[in-house]
Amino acid sequence: MSLSNPLRPADTGAEGLSHTVGATMPQHFDPNDWKSVREQFLLSPDLAHLSNFYLASNPTPVRDAITKYRKAFDEDPHSFLDDNMFGREADMLWRTVCAEAAEYVGGRADEIALTTSTTMGLALTYNGLRLKPGQEILTTTHEFYPHHEAIRLAAERWGGTMRTISLYESSPDFSVDEAVARIRAAIRPNTRVFGVAWVHSNTGVRLSISRVADVIADLNRDRDEEDRVLLVVDGVHGFGVADEDVASMGCDFFSAGTHKWILGPRGTGIMWAKPENWALLQPTIPSLMSKETSAAWRQDRRPVGPTEAAWMSPGGFATYEYQWATAEAFRFVRQIGRKRIQDRIAELNSQIKEGLAVMDHVTLHTPLDPELSAGIVTFDVENYEPRNVATILRENRVIANATPYGVSHVRLSAGIVNSPEDVELALKVIRSLKGAGA
Ligand SMILES: Cc1ncc(COP(=O)(O)O)c(C=O)c1O
């Protein structure tokens, strides 16, 4: 097994890969110019891509990294994997991804686990938490399917229960004060976990995770350590949108795909938690990123020490060209700047909301206030099924969708690849639906 890392310039001469993939970005890329940002994507210029919440198109440096890694795998899969996954631990490429993710969340690399999606991270979290008999997981009625389902499956496995509460009746009038009051009132002595989404994908509401964390910290003051309420966050629609340090928000476990707003490769994601919280979890899937768990197996003993983030990164060989290229996605969004991205997304989505708010055949579900929303806008159009509105938009070159919830709405979602002209095109189509339909 080689101890050298062929991706490091020192080992490969002038053309080391890992430290030079960013250098393949066209010389003219200007992270301060939105037009130049858009030019980094292969998105069809004929369409207004207003479904940015869904699955990212990857910018140039991410695509280049994937291509380089894939070529290296195809040329010599054994050596490339061995040298970059199992060689000198400190140099392994997954560590680069963890380091970039840590920088982005304002935490430490050893607090990051690498997953394939938000769903994977949520499932590993709930499955790994051992509830005591009679304990419950509290969540909200606003969660998306994978969050509810991860909780249901874990509660059934551990013999616990699942309970849902609503944080608001009317999403456009969403109030953080009211939401946190409802959470405080709903937590019972047997509540062990509160699981909630940062941004609700059926209403576009953005919750203040730090306000929720404050309430929970307050309630935890009177609880024993093993009974404290743990805050689990489905962070996918805030991650890459909101200019906040996830590691300072006060949640206990955070899961987000990096294939949406972080603009990373498809099938990638991260989990973040502090070491004392990782220690509460039992891994579900054997890890290839932990020396201790595999050494323990070879030596026919139990792993020694508390569970660490690396133990929770699910193993089995992965699509490594994708996983490792995630580092480039973090670099790309950091190069543009988290605050600038937040402001741009707020500006474009405000344009959508304000445009819809004055149409009397439209019911807007997302709060107008950018502090209470993020990159998702949902609404209904009088006399139209949401899916029919999405179809009409698409026929008019606007990519939108209908939310896949029990009660569906039309959803638009502007990101940094968009322009005010994209938004205006969408508004024009929706305006034209007035007085038409069923
Ligand atoms: C709120 C929410 N959570 C989780 C997911 C699933 O994300 P992933 O595909 O990363 O598992 C979605 C999908 O868009 C979502 O809207």
The ligand as a Gaussian input file, in Angstrom:
#p B3LYP/6-31G(d) Opt

LIG

0 1
 C      -36.876000      19.716000       3.435000
 C      -36.180000      18.642000       2.649000
 N      -35.435000      17.735000       3.294000
 C      -34.793000      16.761000       2.644000
 C      -34.868000      16.650000       1.276000
 C      -34.147000      15.525000       0.600000
 O      -32.824000      15.890000       0.352000
 P      -31.777000      14.816000      -0.154000
 O      -32.089000      14.530000      -1.569000
 O      -30.454000      15.496000       0.023000
 O      -31.926000      13.624000       0.707000
 C      -35.624000      17.569000       0.545000
 C      -35.692000      17.511000      -0.915000
 O      -35.729000      18.487000      -1.617000
 C      -36.317000      18.574000       1.257000
 O      -37.087000      19.449000       0.608000

